[in-house]
Amino acid sequence: MLTHYSPNLYDRFDLLIVNADLISAAGLNVVDFCVNNPRLRHVLIYGSRSGGTKTLSDQPQHQVRRIDTISYEALVDFLWLIDKSFSGNNTDPTSIDLA
């Protein structure tokens, strides 16, 4: 379960990567929880076969994307989406070395 302790009520998670199956097993609707949650800045949801990549919220300060399976390429693509400077000088997102 997601737990966040902070003395500041308005602190937010910058990035949450969540397995949809685990959240659903806890009885929560993962899409409603992530899209309508002001404490989550950017969210990558994987699992539960969503039928490919689907962007659920596409705002500069709140990106929510759902994908079928997590992979290096999917993670790098999402990181590049939320922070264009992540890849240096606008290089191809798949060329990023996370190690």
N, C-alpha and C positions, 0 to 999 in steps of 0.2 A: 504494500500500500504506500502511496505517496504521502510523505510527511515532511513538512517544512517548518522549522522553528526559527523565528526571527523576532527581535525586539521591535522591529519596524513592521507595522501592519501592511505596508504597501510594497515590501520587498517582493520581487518576482523571480521565478526561475527563468533564466535566459534561454535555456534549451532543455527540453524534455524529450527523451526517446523512450517510447512506451510500447509494450506488446499488447495489442488489442485483446487478445485471448485472455490475458491475465486480468485486465481491467473488467472485461465482461464477466469473468468467473466470479468477481467480487460483487456482481450485481449492478455495476454502473454502465451507463451508455457512454462509451469512450468518446464519441464524436461530440455529444452535448457537453461532457466534462471539459474537453480540451478547447473547443471553439468558443464557448461562452465563459471561459475562466479568465478573469482579468489578471490573475497572478501568474499565468503562463505566457511567456513572450513568444517563443517559437517551439513548435511541437512536430515531431516526426513519429507517426503511428505506423506500426507494422503488424502484420498478421491478419487473420480472419478473411483472407482472400477478398480484397476489395475490388478486384477487377482491374488491376493496374495502378498507375499513379494517379491520384486524385487530389487536387488542391482544394481544401475546405475553407481556408481563409487566406486571402492574398493581400495583406496590408503591410506596409513597410515595418510597422512595429509589432505585427502579429501574423506570423506565417504558420499555418497548420497544413500538413501534407500527410496523406495516407498512402501507403505502399503495401504490396503483397508480402514481400520478404526483404529483410535488411541485408544489405551488401555494402561492400566498400564503395562502389560506384554510387549507390543511392545516398549514402551518407555524405560523401564528398559533394555530390550535386546539391544536396540540401544545404550544407554548410556554405557553399558558394552562393546559393540563392539568398541566404540571410545576411551574408557579409561578402560583398563583391571584392573587397580588398584581401579576403582570405587567400585568394589564388595569386597574389602578387599583382602583376600588371595585366590583368584581364586575360590570363592564360587559360588554356583548356582545363576545366575542373578535374578531369580524370588524370591529369599529370601531377596532382598534388601529393606530396609525401607526408602522411600523417605520423610516421614513425619518429 
